[in-house]
């Protein structure tokens, strides 16, 4: 009698998972996959002692002392400088020539002619005599212009304006002429007073330190 082949028995493991019969429960909804978490804010650290700031490197510079304000002590007023005095020993007869030589030295050293005033205690300088022959107005106009050496009698020196250098020729005249002319000449001299004459007479008027 022919053999009837048996139906192959398929094991459950080979057939895959067995389907679970449906029941009254609903299938759970799948949960969404969580995304990346936001970064947590950084927490401030504990307050500690403040760290000292590094020293600032500054370029050294000259420090100008502060001037006192209105409330500070007032600055002393500037005193006018005393002119230098030079004595050129000469007799009364040679004082005018000595004064002329002093003027030449001044001009050769760079002094402007308008810086020099020459006074005489005795006879006038020939230039002054010549210019006065044209009248006092013309004579003093040249003084006011200040362009050249000006020669004047010591008796009228009070009308002359100050100049940087005054040269005095003590060439005679009354005994009181030098006593009047020298202090006036000293007041008119801005930087230098040159006196040509007898040293003893000049020192008795201006002082022994001349």
Buried (B, 14 or more C-beta within 10 A) or exposed (E): EEEEEEEEEEEEEEEEEEEEEEEEEEEEEEEEEEEEEEEEEEEEEEEEEEEEEEEEEEEEEEEEEEEEEEEEEEEEEEEEEEBEBBBBBBBBEBBBBBBBBBBEEBBEEEBBEBBBBBBBBBBBBEBBEEBBEEEEEEBBEBBEEBEEBBBBBBBBBEEBEEBBBBBBBBBBBEEEBBBBBBEBBBEBBBBBBBBBBBEEBBBBBBEEEB
